[in-house]
Amino acid sequence: MIKTNIENFINLKKIKSNSPSYKNSNPFNHMVIENFFDLKFAKKLEREFLNYNSDKWYRYKNDIENKKALNDWNVFPEKTYLLFEYLISNKFVKFLSKIVGTNLFPDPGLHGGGWHIHGRGGNLNPHLDYSIHPKLGLQRKINLIIYISKNFKSNYGGHLGLWSNDRLSNQPANLIKEIVPSFNKAIIFDTTQNSWHGMTTKLKQPNGIYRKSLAIYYLCKPQRNVISRQRALFAPREDQKNNKNVQKLIKLRSNLKKSHLAYFKK
């Protein structure tokens, strides 16, 4: 028997009330939800995160990204485990499908999702997410990201940026929106609309402060003429555009079979 009814700790009414803004947002469909969780529950979720120096994290570190992630259900403590279980449940997936107007499917494997954490100097260049799930063959459609760092301040940087798309170069064009990753804030956005997103700046928080987030992605049946991209496609920052090594790194990172070679050794 489930010990905790997670549904009671998620602000479903606020998600629903924000739904009219979803399809009227630029540069692509999205909505931002403040106070996504009940406050006490949010604090419990943050405390369940592993220590940043734990060897259980998978590290992504190179000149275009610097973060750690973990999607192992066996490692998740109770509240985190029950939360992800609820977020992939038929009930929540049907609820979210109505909000975004698309029949969604969950990804029980949390491919690319789960816990994300960034320490000082953390980075995530603008990028497009993978389009086709490498194992399920479904198209990635919706990202749900919840920021869960209680002591995080806006002057630490690491804001989530949303960029428009340059159709000629298929590169990010203008930064349209910045979202401060403040405690208990969530964003839901469509990843099928040339949805360039990432950190607007590298992190500069004090040591011991971390940018923590929970991430879960939802899938749909592949759209017609979808470009098959099984790994993320990154873009260089302004000061990297003439750097040939960064261009090679981006190409390597986007290759499903070779992307593991794109990371620095620990």
C-alpha positions as CSV (number, residue, x, y, z in Angstrom):
1,M,0.0,0.0,0.0
2,I,1.3,3.5,-0.9
3,K,2.2,5.3,2.3
4,T,1.7,8.8,0.9
5,N,-0.8,10.2,-1.5
6,I,1.5,12.3,-3.6
7,E,-1.3,13.9,-5.5
8,N,-2.2,15.9,-2.3
9,F,1.2,17.5,-2.3
10,I,1.2,18.8,-6.0
11,N,-0.5,22.0,-6.9
12,L,-2.7,20.5,-9.7
13,K,-5.2,23.4,-9.5
14,K,-2.4,25.9,-10.3
15,I,-1.2,23.8,-13.3
16,K,-4.7,23.8,-14.6
17,S,-5.3,27.5,-14.1
18,N,-2.1,28.3,-15.9
19,S,-3.0,26.2,-18.9
20,P,-4.5,29.0,-21.0
21,S,-1.0,30.7,-21.1
22,Y,0.7,27.6,-22.3
23,K,0.0,27.9,-26.0
24,N,0.3,31.7,-26.0
25,S,3.9,31.7,-24.8
26,N,7.0,32.7,-26.6
27,P,9.4,31.4,-28.0
28,F,7.6,28.1,-27.7
29,N,4.8,26.6,-25.7
30,H,5.5,26.7,-21.9
31,M,4.2,27.6,-18.5
32,V,5.8,28.4,-15.2
33,I,4.3,27.3,-12.0
34,E,5.3,28.8,-8.7
35,N,4.9,26.7,-5.5
36,F,4.5,23.5,-7.4
37,F,4.7,21.3,-4.3
38,D,3.3,21.7,-0.8
39,L,6.1,23.6,1.0
40,K,6.9,20.9,3.6
41,F,7.0,18.2,0.9
42,A,9.3,20.3,-1.3
43,K,11.7,20.6,1.6
44,K,11.7,16.9,2.2
45,L,12.4,16.3,-1.5
46,E,15.4,18.6,-1.4
47,R,16.8,16.9,1.7
48,E,16.6,13.5,0.0
49,F,19.2,14.5,-2.7
50,L,22.4,12.6,-2.5
51,N,25.6,14.5,-1.4
52,Y,27.1,16.2,-4.5
53,N,30.3,14.2,-4.0
54,S,28.6,10.8,-4.0
55,D,30.1,8.4,-6.5
56,K,26.6,7.3,-7.6
57,W,26.1,10.4,-9.7
58,Y,26.7,10.3,-13.5
59,R,28.8,13.3,-14.4
60,Y,28.5,15.3,-17.6
61,K,31.6,17.6,-17.8
62,N,33.0,19.3,-20.9
63,D,33.0,22.8,-22.4
64,I,29.3,22.8,-23.2
65,E,27.9,21.2,-20.0
66,N,28.9,20.6,-16.4
67,K,26.3,18.8,-14.3
68,K,25.6,15.6,-12.5
69,A,22.5,13.4,-12.9
70,L,21.0,10.2,-11.5
71,N,17.9,8.3,-12.7
72,D,18.4,5.0,-10.7
73,W,15.1,4.1,-9.0
74,N,17.0,1.9,-6.5
75,V,18.9,4.9,-5.2
76,F,15.9,7.3,-4.8
77,P,14.7,7.7,-1.2
78,E,11.0,7.1,-0.3
79,K,9.5,10.5,-1.1
80,T,11.4,10.9,-4.4
81,Y,10.5,7.4,-5.4
82,L,6.8,7.9,-4.8
83,L,6.9,11.2,-6.6
84,F,8.3,9.8,-9.8
85,E,5.9,6.9,-9.5
86,Y,3.0,9.3,-9.4
87,L,4.4,11.5,-12.3
88,I,4.5,8.5,-14.6
89,S,1.0,7.2,-13.4
90,N,-1.9,7.0,-15.9
91,K,-3.8,9.5,-13.8
92,F,-1.2,12.2,-14.0
93,V,-0.2,11.5,-17.6
94,K,-3.9,11.9,-18.6
95,F,-4.1,15.1,-16.6
96,L,-1.0,16.5,-18.3
97,S,-2.2,15.3,-21.8
98,K,-5.3,17.5,-21.4
99,I,-3.3,20.5,-20.4
100,V,-1.0,20.3,-23.4
101,G,-3.5,19.0,-25.9
102,T,-1.5,15.9,-26.9
103,N,-1.8,12.2,-26.0
104,L,1.3,11.6,-23.9
105,F,3.2,8.5,-22.8
106,P,5.4,8.2,-19.7
107,D,9.0,7.0,-19.7
108,P,9.4,4.7,-16.7
109,G,13.1,4.5,-17.3
110,L,13.5,8.3,-16.8
111,H,15.9,8.5,-19.7
112,G,17.8,11.7,-19.2
113,G,15.6,12.7,-16.3
114,G,15.6,12.0,-12.5
115,W,17.8,14.1,-10.2
116,H,20.0,16.9,-11.7
117,I,22.5,18.9,-9.7
118,H,24.9,21.6,-10.6
119,G,27.8,22.8,-8.4
120,R,29.8,26.0,-8.6
121,G,30.8,26.5,-12.3
122,G,27.9,24.4,-13.4
123,N,26.9,24.9,-17.0
124,L,24.4,23.9,-19.7
125,N,24.8,25.5,-23.1
126,P,21.7,26.2,-25.2
127,H,20.5,22.9,-26.8
128,L,17.7,21.0,-28.4
129,D,16.8,17.8,-26.6
130,Y,16.8,14.4,-28.3
131,S,13.7,14.0,-30.5
132,I,13.4,10.2,-30.7
133,H,13.8,8.1,-27.6
134,P,16.7,5.7,-28.3
135,K,14.9,2.7,-26.9
136,L,11.1,3.3,-27.1
137,G,11.1,4.9,-30.5
138,L,8.6,7.6,-29.3
139,Q,9.1,11.3,-29.7
140,R,10.0,13.5,-26.8
141,K,7.2,16.0,-26.4
142,I,7.1,17.6,-22.9
143,N,9.7,18.5,-20.3
144,L,8.6,18.9,-16.6
145,I,11.4,20.4,-14.5
146,I,11.0,21.4,-10.9
147,Y,13.7,23.4,-9.1
148,I,14.2,22.4,-5.6
149,S,17.2,24.4,-4.1
150,K,15.9,26.1,-1.0
151,N,18.9,28.5,-0.5
152,F,19.4,29.4,-4.2
153,K,19.5,33.1,-5.0
154,S,19.0,34.8,-8.3
155,N,22.4,36.4,-8.4
156,Y,24.0,33.0,-8.5
157,G,23.3,32.8,-12.2
158,G,22.3,29.6,-13.9
159,H,18.9,30.9,-15.0
160,L,17.0,28.8,-17.5
161,G,17.0,30.6,-20.9
162,L,14.4,30.1,-23.7
163,W,15.7,31.1,-27.2
164,S,14.0,31.6,-30.5
165,N,15.2,29.6,-33.4
166,D,17.1,30.9,-36.5
167,R,15.5,28.9,-39.4
168,L,18.4,29.5,-41.7
169,S,21.2,28.3,-39.4
170,N,19.0,26.1,-37.1
171,Q,20.7,27.7,-34.2
172,P,19.4,29.7,-31.2
173,A,18.6,33.3,-32.2
174,N,17.3,35.7,-29.5
175,L,17.0,35.0,-25.8
176,I,13.3,35.6,-25.2
177,K,12.9,34.6,-21.6
178,E,15.0,33.9,-18.5
179,I,13.6,31.9,-15.6
180,V,15.3,32.1,-12.2
181,P,15.6,28.5,-10.8
182,S,14.1,29.4,-7.5
183,F,12.9,27.0,-4.9
184,N,9.7,25.1,-5.7
185,K,9.3,26.6,-9.2
186,A,8.4,24.4,-12.1
187,I,8.4,24.8,-15.9
188,I,6.5,22.7,-18.4
189,F,7.5,23.1,-22.0
190,D,7.1,21.6,-25.5
191,T,10.4,20.2,-26.9
192,T,9.1,19.7,-30.5
193,Q,9.1,23.4,-31.5
194,N,12.9,24.0,-32.1
195,S,12.9,24.6,-28.3
196,W,16.4,26.0,-27.6
197,H,16.9,26.1,-23.9
198,G,19.8,26.0,-21.4
199,M,21.6,28.1,-18.8
200,T,22.0,31.7,-19.8
201,T,25.2,31.9,-17.7
202,K,27.5,29.5,-15.8
203,L,26.8,29.2,-12.0
204,K,28.7,31.4,-9.6
205,Q,27.2,30.4,-6.3
206,P,29.2,29.8,-3.1
207,N,30.7,26.4,-2.6
208,G,28.2,24.1,-0.8
209,I,25.2,25.6,-2.6
210,Y,23.8,23.6,-5.4
211,R,21.3,24.1,-8.2
212,K,19.0,21.0,-7.7
213,S,16.2,20.0,-10.0
214,L,13.8,17.1,-10.6
215,A,13.2,16.3,-14.3
216,I,10.8,14.1,-16.1
217,Y,10.0,13.9,-19.8
218,Y,6.9,12.7,-21.6
219,L,6.6,11.2,-25.1
220,C,4.2,11.1,-28.0
221,K,3.8,9.3,-31.2
222,P,6.4,10.6,-33.7
223,Q,5.2,13.5,-35.8
224,R,5.5,13.4,-39.6
225,N,8.9,14.3,-41.0
226,V,10.4,14.6,-37.5
227,I,14.2,14.9,-37.5
228,S,15.5,11.8,-35.8
229,R,17.9,13.1,-33.1
230,Q,18.7,10.5,-30.4
231,R,21.1,12.8,-28.4
232,A,20.9,16.4,-27.6
233,L,22.2,19.0,-30.1
234,F,24.1,21.8,-28.4
235,A,25.0,25.2,-29.6
236,P,28.1,27.3,-28.8
237,R,27.9,30.3,-26.7
238,E,28.9,33.7,-28.2
239,D,32.5,33.3,-27.1
240,Q,32.7,29.8,-28.5
241,K,31.4,30.3,-32.0
242,N,34.9,30.4,-33.6
243,N,36.2,27.6,-31.5
244,K,36.8,24.5,-33.7
245,N,37.3,22.2,-30.7
246,V,33.8,23.2,-29.3
247,Q,32.3,22.5,-32.7
248,K,33.9,19.1,-32.8
249,L,32.7,18.5,-29.2
250,I,29.1,19.4,-30.2
251,K,29.2,17.0,-33.1
252,L,30.6,14.2,-30.9
253,R,28.0,14.9,-28.2
254,S,25.2,14.5,-30.7
255,N,26.3,11.1,-31.8
256,L,24.4,8.3,-30.0
257,K,27.3,5.7,-30.2
258,K,30.1,8.1,-29.5
259,S,28.6,10.7,-27.1
260,H,30.2,9.0,-24.0
261,L,33.6,10.1,-25.4
262,A,32.5,13.8,-25.1
263,Y,33.1,13.9,-21.3
264,F,36.3,14.8,-19.3
265,K,37.6,12.0,-17.1
266,K,37.0,12.5,-13.4
